[in-house]
Amino acid sequence: MKVKEIRVMDMGDLRRLCIKYDWFTGATNEEYYKFLNMTKKGLNPVNMTANRLLNMALMVQQYSAPETYEGMELEGIIYSLCEICHSCFTVEI
């Protein structure tokens, strides 16, 4: 038996997280839109892998004031992003 986990993230939840922490205030509208769209490919949600979450966390650091993520370190930003993900499981027999 195999179990597979896929993590998905809702764009609205990501937007609310950015508002909560005052993230991405240094980005243009286009850069912010690109960031929010990392949650999907076309109309379909994408698997939020550890590498995708890392890339998103690096973008948070790039486009946010340091005081908004102070004390979080990179791992803390990744954790915050991961907290808003939803896990979906499939079992193959």
C-alpha positions in Angstrom: 0.0 0.0 0.0 1.2 3.5 -0.8 0.0 6.8 0.6 0.6 10.1 -1.3 0.2 13.5 0.2 -0.4 16.7 -1.8 -0.4 20.1 -0.1 -2.5 22.8 -1.6 -2.8 26.5 -0.7 -5.8 28.8 -1.3 -4.8 32.1 -2.8 -7.2 34.0 -0.5 -5.6 32.4 2.5 -2.2 33.5 1.2 -3.4 37.0 0.7 -4.8 37.1 4.3 -1.4 35.9 5.6 0.4 38.7 3.8 -2.1 41.2 5.2 -1.7 39.8 8.7 2.1 40.1 8.7 2.3 43.2 6.4 4.3 41.2 3.9 4.9 42.1 0.3 4.5 45.8 0.7 7.6 46.5 -1.3 6.4 44.7 -4.4 4.6 46.0 -7.5 1.1 44.8 -8.2 2.5 42.5 -10.9 5.1 41.0 -8.5 2.4 40.5 -5.8 0.0 38.9 -8.4 2.8 36.5 -9.5 3.4 35.5 -5.8 -0.3 34.8 -5.2 -0.4 32.8 -8.4 2.3 30.4 -7.1 -0.6 28.6 -5.5 -2.0 27.4 -8.8 -1.3 26.4 -12.4 -4.0 27.7 -14.6 -7.2 27.0 -12.7 -5.7 24.0 -10.8 -4.0 24.1 -7.4 -0.4 23.0 -7.4 1.4 20.7 -4.9 3.1 23.0 -2.4 6.4 21.2 -2.1 9.1 22.2 0.4 11.0 23.8 -2.5 8.0 25.8 -3.6 7.5 27.0 0.0 11.2 27.9 0.2 11.0 30.0 -3.0 7.9 31.7 -1.6 9.6 32.5 1.7 12.6 33.9 -0.2 10.2 36.2 -2.1 8.6 37.3 1.2 12.0 38.3 2.4 12.8 40.1 -0.9 9.6 42.1 -1.0 8.8 42.7 2.7 10.3 45.0 5.3 12.7 43.0 7.6 10.8 44.0 10.7 7.7 42.2 9.4 9.4 38.8 9.6 11.9 39.7 12.3 12.6 36.8 14.6 11.0 34.3 12.2 14.1 33.4 10.2 13.5 31.7 6.9 12.2 28.5 8.5 9.6 30.5 10.4 8.3 32.1 7.1 8.1 28.6 5.6 6.2 27.3 8.6 3.7 30.2 8.4 3.2 29.4 4.7 2.8 25.7 5.4 0.3 26.4 8.2 -2.3 27.7 5.7 -1.9 24.6 3.4 -4.4 21.9 3.2 -3.2 18.3 2.9 -4.9 15.8 0.6 -4.2 12.1 0.8 -4.6 9.3 -1.7 -4.1 5.6 -0.9 -3.1 3.2 -3.6 -3.5 -0.5 -3.0 
